Amino acid sequence: MSQNPTNKVTKKAPIDGIELLNMPYGAPDLKAVLQKYTMRGLITAILIFALGTGGMATYFYLDAKAKENAEEEIVAPRIIMLEDLETPPPASDDAEPPPPDVEVPQTIVALKDLEAMTPEPVKKELSEISTIKTQQKLEEITQPVSKEGDENAPKVNYTGPIGLKEKKVEEKIEKKEEKVVQKKDVYQQFEVEKAPSPVNLSSVRSSMRYPEIARSQGIEGRITVKVLVGTNGSVQRVGGISGPEVFHSEVRDKVENLQFTPALQNGQPVKCWVSVPFNFTLSKGFKKKDEEKSEDE
């Protein structure tokens, strides 16, 4: 039986301390270089990672530093040093410009014209002598005229403004305003010189009846009625009534029978409002009966 030369195990010299005995060809070589190149690759990867990480850290650090410097430049106050400047010396007299030439206007003497004067009120004797220019003559004036001018003033070709001013003669008419004093028709009691005074108040009071409702309920009170007294002293109108309403009807019916002395204003009789009081009170007998009725009930 023949042997296969490829399956023959050969003994090789040790590589890197690894004894290669009875190993097929190929595996010993790979195992011999595996550890060496693995270590080299690991070191290379660590160096590349360290360089990349350091570069990124350096970039971010420099960028943050640049931003801080930019903020400091913006926020930092600007210090301005102020120095006192010396007052400049005054300009010399030679530098002053000469004063401008002032043109002296030519004095023009106005021609005295009596007809161009403003009309003034004069006496009747002098009004016949004075004359007034017509509108046509006023339009023909070509040079200044005045009542204080010179009659012999030379006639020159004047081109400036004539200066003729029209004055309005104001007539002041005093109107006497007649103050129309409106006489009041009706007065209040405090507005007249003498207030009305009742002449039959006691008889009117005695004619009033005590209302049965008020008597049965024991109601008492004071009634004040306002009446308008005419110039003849009679009651023309009944106004407001104050007090318990149970007495209003009786007072309104009987108060028209009152007679007064008329009110006087400037010595003349006038219409006037006046207040008249009425007291409604129950006698002791009526009060006692009312109390007994209330006890019986």
Secondary structure, DSSP 8 states (H G I E B T S, - for coil): ----GGG-------BTTB---S--SSHHHHHHHHHHHHHHHHHHHHHHHHHHHHHHHHHHHHHHHHHHHHHHHHHS----------------GGGS--------------EE-GGGS------HHHHTT-----HHHHHT--S-EETTSBTT-------S------------------------SEE-TTTSSB--EESSHHHHHHH----HHHHHHT--EEEEEEEEE-TTSBEEEEEEEES-GGGHHHHHHHGGG-BEE-EEETTEEEEEEEEEEEEE---HHHHHHHHHHHHH-
